[in-house]
Structures are given as structure tokens and as C-alpha cells.
Amino acid sequence: MPEGDAVRRTADRLDRALAGQVLTGSDLRVPQLATTVLTGASVERTATHGKHLLTRLLPPGGTPLTLHTHLKMEGSWRVIAPGARWPGPAADARVVLRTERAEAIGFLLGLVELLPTADEQSVVGHLGPDLLGPWTADDEATALARLTAAPDRVLGSTLLDQTVVAGLGTIWLSEVCFVQGAHPRSPVASVRDPLRLLRRARQMLRSGLEHGQPLTTGDRRNPVWVYRRQRQPCLRCRTTIEAGPVGEAGRERTTYWCPRCQPA
């Protein structure tokens, strides 16, 4: 599943193509919206909260609307020139938005819904603070309180919980735990400085957004410390990297760690 920085890059790509433009056509290929017509609406922008995309529309003389989409595991948004060949099967398209200068197609989107922009909190209000958002002092305090609310909970499971903090996935979970020296399968209470962990997570996502890829080591030849490096030597101490599941039952995800740099 794309992580917060990848979702923000998707939103930026949609903004470059659609923001400030008027829709000359639309096709919402989900049953509950199959008869909805958005032609004539102007596109304000696509905002994000964690892994959620919020494309804000201004219909002529109507109520501002938000097209809420989520990529889940397989979804993507692709932007092409009008009339160009689609970069995926038509059967996989869930949303099509056309303007005079571009066409945006959402393939295999895991979620598509349309709601008044004023009601956006009904779909993202339950989420934790967005690591790529404005990140005020209140956001930081809220994230810290949610992270430490259940000290016996597994750290990796807690960080993947989007209601705690929004935007982290398995890449950044693995990397921030390594840099923090925290084992992802240890309890939250074992983290020596949870506020520093959150700040590092935010820095990593912002770096990923800036560089267009994870680059936690600073070396493009070996860009990550532990993610997907199981059975390879740790770049810091040469101990063999290990991997294992974290997450709630039925929704486990694989994470990675160095048993020496991150003792359990």
C-alpha cells in the first residue's frame, strides 16, 4: 500500500494536471455514483490526509464537493494527454476526470465516494494527525498521546494504526524504528523517547516526498537501512537483518530489523 509521501506525490501530480481547470467530462465507474455527472465543475485542488485523497470540486452554482479516493493495495491515479492511450485496462478504471488539457484515470481504487466538502471530517476525522500536514504543536501533542496511550501494545502495530498517526506504512515503520534503535515488535513502553521517534518519522516522510523515494541512509546505492533487506548484513554493524509480521490479527504486515542495533 502506498505510504503518505507517495500519496502526496499522487495528489501533486493530479494538481499539476487538474487544479484550476473545468471538467469537460467525468465517469464514476462505481455503482453508487454511476449516474453522477461532474462535467462543468472546476477542480480546486487535491488534498491529502495520510493515505486518503480529497479532490475538491466546485460545481457551477452548487455545493462544493469532495471526491474521496483511497488507493488501498492496488490502486493508482494516472494522468495522460486527452485522447492518449490509457496506461491500463478500461475494466480497471474506477474514475475518469477530463479537462481540455489532461485526463486523469483512477485504476483499481479501493474506495470512491462523493460528499460535500464541508463533511470531509466524516471520512478523515477519525484519523490521527497527518505527518505531512501542517503539524502544529497540537498535532504533535495529539500524536504523542495516541502513541503512548497503550504502553503494552506492540510498537509496529501502533505506528501502522492510522488513527494514531496518519501516513506511515511498512517502509517508514521499519526505517524509523531502526534509526530510533527500537525493535518494532517490542511494546511502545520500550521506546526511550517517543516524541523523538515521531519527529524522525515526520522528517523521513518529508525527505521521501522531496527525493521521490526512501533515502534514509543518504546513499542512493543502498537507500534504506533495513526495509526488505532480510538475510543481508546490517549496513551499520553487519549483523544479519531479520523480518517478521506486525499488525492486528488478520492484517499483519512484514517489518524488518537488525537484532543487534534494535535489541528486543
KATA-V288393 format. One record per residue. N is the residue number from 1. RES is the residue in three letters. SS is DSSP state (~ for helix, > for strand, _ for the rest). PHI is phi in whole degrees, -180 to 180 (* if undefined). PSI is psi as a letter, one per 40 degrees, with the letter a starting at -180 (NA if undefined). Layout:
N/RES/SS/PHI/PSI, N/RES/SS/PHI/PSI
This chain:
1/MET/_/*/h, 2/PRO/_/-56/i, 3/GLU/_/-97/i, 4/GLY/~/-55/d, 5/ASP/~/-69/d, 6/ALA/~/-67/d, 7/VAL/~/-67/d, 8/ARG/~/-65/d, 9/ARG/~/-65/d, 10/THR/~/-62/d, 11/ALA/~/-62/d, 12/ASP/~/-63/d, 13/ARG/~/-66/d, 14/LEU/~/-65/d, 15/ASP/~/-64/d, 16/ARG/~/-61/d, 17/ALA/~/-89/d, 18/LEU/~/-115/d, 19/ALA/_/-59/h, 20/GLY/_/83/e, 21/GLN/_/-100/i, 22/VAL/>/-101/h, 23/LEU/_/-72/h, 24/THR/_/-96/e, 25/GLY/>/-172/i, 26/SER/>/-153/i, 27/ASP/>/-150/h, 28/LEU/>/-102/h, 29/ARG/_/-96/f, 30/VAL/_/-129/i, 31/PRO/~/-53/d, 32/GLN/~/-71/e, 33/LEU/~/-125/e, 34/ALA/_/-61/d, 35/THR/_/-99/e, 36/THR/_/-77/h, 37/VAL/_/-118/h, 38/LEU/_/-109/e, 39/THR/_/-56/h, 40/GLY/_/98/e, 41/ALA/_/-76/i, 42/SER/>/-94/i, 43/VAL/>/-94/h, 44/GLU/>/-79/c, 45/ARG/>/-173/i, 46/THR/>/-114/h, 47/ALA/>/-94/i, 48/THR/>/-133/i, 49/HIS/>/-139/h, 50/GLY/_/61/b, 51/LYS/_/-102/e, 52/HIS/>/-100/h, 53/LEU/>/-107/h, 54/LEU/>/-128/g, 55/THR/>/-90/h, 56/ARG/>/-94/h, 57/LEU/>/-123/i, 58/LEU/>/-121/g, 59/PRO/_/-65/i, 60/PRO/_/-62/h, 61/GLY/_/70/e, 62/GLY/_/-117/a, 63/THR/_/-76/h, 64/PRO/_/-55/h, 65/LEU/>/-120/i, 66/THR/>/-124/h, 67/LEU/>/-90/h, 68/HIS/>/-98/h, 69/THR/>/-131/i, 70/HIS/>/-140/h, 71/LEU/_/-76/d, 72/LYS/_/49/b, 73/MET/_/-85/d, 74/GLU/_/-117/e, 75/GLY/_/-76/i, 76/SER/>/-159/i, 77/TRP/>/-111/h, 78/ARG/>/-122/i, 79/VAL/>/-117/h, 80/ILE/>/-135/i, 81/ALA/_/-73/i, 82/PRO/_/-56/h, 83/GLY/_/84/e, 84/ALA/_/-71/i, 85/ARG/_/-68/h, 86/TRP/_/-67/i, 87/PRO/_/-87/f, 88/GLY/_/-168/i, 89/PRO/_/-65/h, 90/ALA/~/-60/d, 91/ALA/~/-66/e, 92/ASP/~/-91/e, 93/ALA/>/-74/h, 94/ARG/>/-111/d, 95/VAL/>/-142/h, 96/VAL/>/-130/h, 97/LEU/>/-125/h, 98/ARG/>/-117/h, 99/THR/_/-129/i, 100/GLU/_/-65/d, 101/ARG/_/-112/e, 102/ALA/_/-158/i, 103/GLU/>/-133/h, 104/ALA/>/-113/h, 105/ILE/>/-121/h, 106/GLY/>/-98/h, 107/PHE/>/-97/h, 108/LEU/_/49/f, 109/LEU/_/-64/h, 110/GLY/_/-77/e, 111/LEU/>/-152/h, 112/VAL/>/-141/h, 113/GLU/>/-151/i, 114/LEU/>/-122/h, 115/LEU/>/-149/i, 116/PRO/>/-60/h, 117/THR/~/-57/d, 118/ALA/~/-63/e, 119/ASP/~/-102/e, 120/GLU/_/-56/d, 121/GLN/~/-64/d, 122/SER/~/-69/e, 123/VAL/~/-112/e, 124/VAL/~/-126/e, 125/GLY/_/-65/d, 126/HIS/_/-81/e, 127/LEU/_/-79/i, 128/GLY/_/-75/i, 129/PRO/>/-56/i, 130/ASP/>/-83/h, 131/LEU/_/-64/d, 132/LEU/_/-105/e, 133/GLY/_/-86/a, 134/PRO/_/-58/d, 135/TRP/_/57/g, 136/THR/_/-81/i, 137/ALA/~/-60/d, 138/ASP/~/-66/d, 139/ASP/~/-60/d, 140/GLU/~/-64/d, 141/ALA/~/-65/d, 142/THR/~/-65/d, 143/ALA/~/-62/d, 144/LEU/~/-64/d, 145/ALA/~/-64/d, 146/ARG/~/-71/d, 147/LEU/~/-63/d, 148/THR/_/-97/e, 149/ALA/_/-65/d, 150/ALA/_/-124/g, 151/PRO/_/-61/d, 152/ASP/_/-89/e, 153/ARG/_/-72/i, 154/VAL/>/-63/h, 155/LEU/~/-57/d, 156/GLY/~/-60/d, 157/SER/~/-64/d, 158/THR/~/-67/d, 159/LEU/~/-70/d, 160/LEU/~/-80/e, 161/ASP/_/-75/h, 162/GLN/_/-68/e, 163/THR/_/-80/e, 164/VAL/_/-87/d, 165/VAL/>/-150/h, 166/ALA/>/-100/h, 167/GLY/_/124/e, 168/LEU/_/-84/i, 169/GLY/_/-131/a, 170/THR/~/-68/d, 171/ILE/~/-63/d, 172/TRP/~/-72/d, 173/LEU/~/-57/d, 174/SER/~/-62/d, 175/GLU/~/-73/d, 176/VAL/~/-70/d, 177/CYS/~/-66/d, 178/PHE/~/-63/d, 179/VAL/~/-62/d, 180/GLN/~/-77/e, 181/GLY/_/75/f, 182/ALA/_/-108/h, 183/HIS/_/-81/h, 184/PRO/_/-66/e, 185/ARG/_/-103/e, 186/SER/_/-90/i, 187/PRO/>/-71/i, 188/VAL/~/-55/d, 189/ALA/~/-60/e, 190/SER/~/-79/e, 191/VAL/_/-74/h, 192/ARG/_/-71/d, 193/ASP/_/-141/g, 194/PRO/~/-62/d, 195/LEU/~/-67/d, 196/ARG/~/-64/d, 197/LEU/~/-59/d, 198/LEU/~/-63/d, 199/ARG/~/-66/d, 200/ARG/~/-66/d, 201/ALA/~/-61/d, 202/ARG/~/-63/d, 203/GLN/~/-61/d, 204/MET/~/-66/d, 205/LEU/~/-64/d, 206/ARG/~/-66/d, 207/SER/~/-66/d, 208/GLY/~/-61/d, 209/LEU/~/-65/d, 210/GLU/~/-68/d, 211/HIS/~/-89/e, 212/GLY/_/80/e, 213/GLN/_/-169/i, 214/PRO/_/-63/h, 215/LEU/_/-147/f, 216/THR/_/-77/d, 217/THR/_/-86/e, 218/GLY/_/83/e, 219/ASP/_/-119/h, 220/ARG/~/-66/d, 221/ARG/~/-73/d, 222/ASN/~/-133/g, 223/PRO/_/-73/d, 224/VAL/_/-124/i, 225/TRP/_/-77/d, 226/VAL/_/-134/d, 227/TYR/_/-58/h, 228/ARG/_/56/f, 229/ARG/_/-113/f, 230/GLN/_/-57/i, 231/ARG/_/72/e, 232/GLN/_/-103/i, 233/PRO/>/-74/i, 234/CYS/_/-59/h, 235/LEU/_/-69/e, 236/ARG/_/-98/d, 237/CYS/_/-123/e, 238/ARG/_/75/e, 239/THR/_/-68/i, 240/THR/>/-69/h, 241/ILE/>/-70/i, 242/GLU/>/-115/i, 243/ALA/>/-141/i, 244/GLY/>/-173/i, 245/PRO/>/-84/i, 246/VAL/>/-137/i, 247/GLY/_/117/i, 248/GLU/_/-77/i, 249/ALA/_/-56/h, 250/GLY/_/86/e, 251/ARG/_/-132/f, 252/GLU/_/-66/i, 253/ARG/>/-127/i, 254/THR/>/-85/h, 255/THR/>/-126/i, 256/TYR/>/-136/i, 257/TRP/>/-160/i, 258/CYS/>/-102/h, 259/PRO/_/-65/e, 260/ARG/_/-90/d, 261/CYS/_/-74/d, 262/GLN/_/-129/g, 263/PRO/_/-64/i, 264/ALA/_/-73/NA
